[in-house]
Amino acid sequence: MSVPDLAAPEVESRGSTVRLLATTQAIFFVSLALCVVVNHSTKAQQDGISFYGVWPRTVIVVVAGYAAAGLGLWRAGIWFRRAAAPPSVFLGVRVIAIGLPLLLVTPYDEGVVLNWSHMTIGVAMALVQAAGTIALVRRRSRADVRILSVVQLAGGLLAAASLPTWHFAFLLQGETVYEVAYGLSLLVWVRELAQVQPHSTSVTRSNA
């Protein structure tokens, strides 16, 4: 009696996850690019991506981008958990998915409380993203993974250096680089976990 091809559903699921992440991340960055085209002033560069969430002309675009990214990350978390990803990855994407709308409902320009709430959420999300990338480096320290982590670190340092009010207005650039690197790291995670699953399937067949 022939053994069912148990790998087929996983391959399809992996492909769907890659398409989901690639599509939703693309929507997010396209929406961000549109915002930058509309307004790339010093104020936008100094306040970062969050500026477009409070500026009336770009709020709708940002909401659409955040919604797409959040949905993609939340659904990808299901696959990451089933694929035995580390908690920093499958819980991390869920945290980011929840954090995106929280950033929108805590406008930083509406008083001290909301400003600190917004910054706290943003920093917490950045740390979660860093944890996911660090876990990737520890798991597979290939050249491309190391380069990706260095790029993300550089974006994070640029953004962090822009937070103090000493007129170093590169928060937008730093955040953008950081988010691009994190999005790419998730795609690398999918590839990494996918390489493990076929081996598990072959072992199951040999024991059948």
C-alpha positions in Angstrom: 0.0 0.0 0.0 1.4 3.4 -1.0 2.3 5.9 1.7 0.4 9.2 1.5 2.5 12.2 0.6 2.4 13.9 4.0 4.8 16.7 2.8 2.4 18.1 0.2 0.1 20.0 2.6 3.2 21.5 4.4 4.7 22.6 1.1 1.5 24.3 0.1 1.2 25.9 3.5 4.8 27.2 3.4 4.1 28.7 -0.1 1.0 30.3 1.2 2.8 31.8 4.2 5.6 33.2 2.0 3.0 34.8 -0.4 1.0 36.1 2.6 4.0 37.7 4.2 5.5 39.0 1.0 2.1 40.5 -0.1 1.1 42.1 3.2 4.6 43.4 3.9 4.7 44.9 0.3 1.4 46.6 1.0 2.8 48.1 4.2 6.0 49.4 2.5 4.1 50.7 -0.6 1.8 52.6 1.8 4.8 54.0 3.6 6.4 55.0 0.3 3.2 56.8 -0.7 3.3 58.7 2.5 7.0 59.7 2.0 6.2 60.9 -1.5 3.4 63.1 -0.1 5.5 64.5 2.8 9.2 63.9 3.3 9.7 67.1 5.3 12.2 67.4 8.2 9.3 67.0 10.6 8.5 63.6 9.0 12.1 62.5 9.2 12.4 63.6 12.8 9.1 62.0 14.0 9.5 58.8 12.0 6.8 56.5 10.6 4.4 57.6 13.4 4.2 61.0 11.8 2.1 59.7 9.0 -0.3 58.2 11.6 -1.2 61.6 12.9 -1.0 63.7 9.8 -4.5 64.0 8.4 -3.6 63.5 4.7 -1.9 60.2 5.3 -3.8 58.6 8.2 -6.0 56.5 5.9 -3.0 55.2 4.0 -1.2 54.3 7.2 -4.2 52.5 8.6 -4.5 50.4 5.4 -0.8 49.6 5.6 -0.9 48.7 9.2 -4.0 46.6 8.8 -2.4 44.6 6.0 0.8 44.0 7.9 -1.0 43.1 11.1 -3.2 40.6 9.4 -0.3 39.0 7.6 1.8 38.7 10.7 -1.1 37.3 12.8 -1.9 34.6 10.3 1.8 33.8 9.7 2.1 33.2 13.5 -0.1 30.1 13.0 2.3 28.6 10.6 5.3 29.5 12.6 3.9 27.8 15.7 3.0 24.7 13.8 6.5 24.7 12.3 8.0 24.6 15.8 9.5 28.1 15.5 11.0 29.6 18.7 8.6 31.6 20.9 10.5 34.8 20.0 9.3 34.2 16.4 5.7 32.9 16.6 4.8 35.0 19.7 6.8 37.9 18.3 4.8 38.3 15.1 1.6 38.2 17.2 3.0 41.0 19.5 3.8 43.1 16.5 0.3 42.4 15.0 -1.3 43.7 18.2 1.1 46.6 18.6 0.5 48.1 15.2 -3.1 49.2 16.0 -2.0 50.3 19.5 0.4 52.7 17.9 -2.4 54.2 15.9 -4.7 54.7 19.0 -1.9 56.3 21.0 -1.0 59.4 18.9 2.2 60.8 20.2 1.2 64.4 19.6 -1.8 64.3 21.9 -0.2 64.9 25.3 2.5 63.4 27.5 0.6 60.3 28.5 -0.2 59.2 25.0 3.3 60.2 23.8 5.0 58.0 26.5 2.5 55.2 25.8 3.3 55.4 22.1 7.0 55.3 22.7 6.8 52.4 25.1 4.8 50.4 22.6 7.2 51.2 19.8 10.3 50.3 21.9 8.7 47.1 23.1 7.9 46.1 19.5 11.4 46.9 18.4 12.9 44.7 21.1 10.6 41.8 20.1 11.7 42.2 16.5 15.3 42.2 17.6 14.8 39.0 19.6 13.4 37.2 16.5 16.4 38.2 14.4 18.9 37.2 17.2 17.3 33.8 17.4 17.8 33.4 13.7 21.5 34.3 13.9 21.9 31.8 16.7 20.1 29.1 14.8 21.9 29.6 11.4 24.8 32.0 11.3 25.1 32.1 7.5 26.6 35.1 5.7 23.2 36.4 4.5 21.7 36.0 8.0 24.6 37.9 9.5 24.4 40.7 6.9 20.6 41.0 7.5 21.1 41.3 11.3 23.8 43.9 10.8 21.5 45.9 8.5 18.7 45.7 11.1 21.1 46.7 13.9 22.3 49.7 11.8 18.7 50.8 11.3 17.9 50.4 15.0 21.0 52.4 16.0 20.1 55.2 13.5 16.6 55.3 14.9 17.7 55.3 18.5 20.2 58.1 17.9 17.4 60.2 16.4 15.1 59.9 19.4 16.8 62.6 21.6 16.0 66.1 20.6 19.5 67.1 19.3 18.3 67.7 15.7 19.5 64.4 14.3 16.5 63.9 12.1 16.9 60.3 10.7 14.3 58.5 12.6 12.2 57.8 9.5 15.2 56.3 7.7 16.3 54.2 10.6 12.8 52.8 11.3 12.3 52.0 7.6 15.6 50.1 7.4 14.8 48.3 10.6 11.4 47.2 9.4 12.6 46.1 6.0 15.3 43.9 7.6 12.8 42.4 10.0 10.4 41.6 7.2 13.1 39.8 5.3 14.2 37.9 8.4 10.7 36.5 8.7 11.0 35.1 5.1 14.4 33.6 6.0 12.7 32.0 9.0 10.2 30.4 6.8 12.9 29.0 4.6 14.9 27.8 7.6 12.0 26.0 9.2 10.9 24.5 5.8 14.3 22.8 5.5 13.7 20.9 8.7 10.2 19.6 8.0 11.0 17.3 5.0 13.6 15.5 7.1 10.9 14.9 9.8 8.6 13.6 7.2 11.1 11.1 5.8 11.8 9.8 9.2 8.1 9.2 9.7 7.9 7.3 6.5 10.9 5.1 7.3 9.3 4.1 10.6 5.9 3.3 9.0 
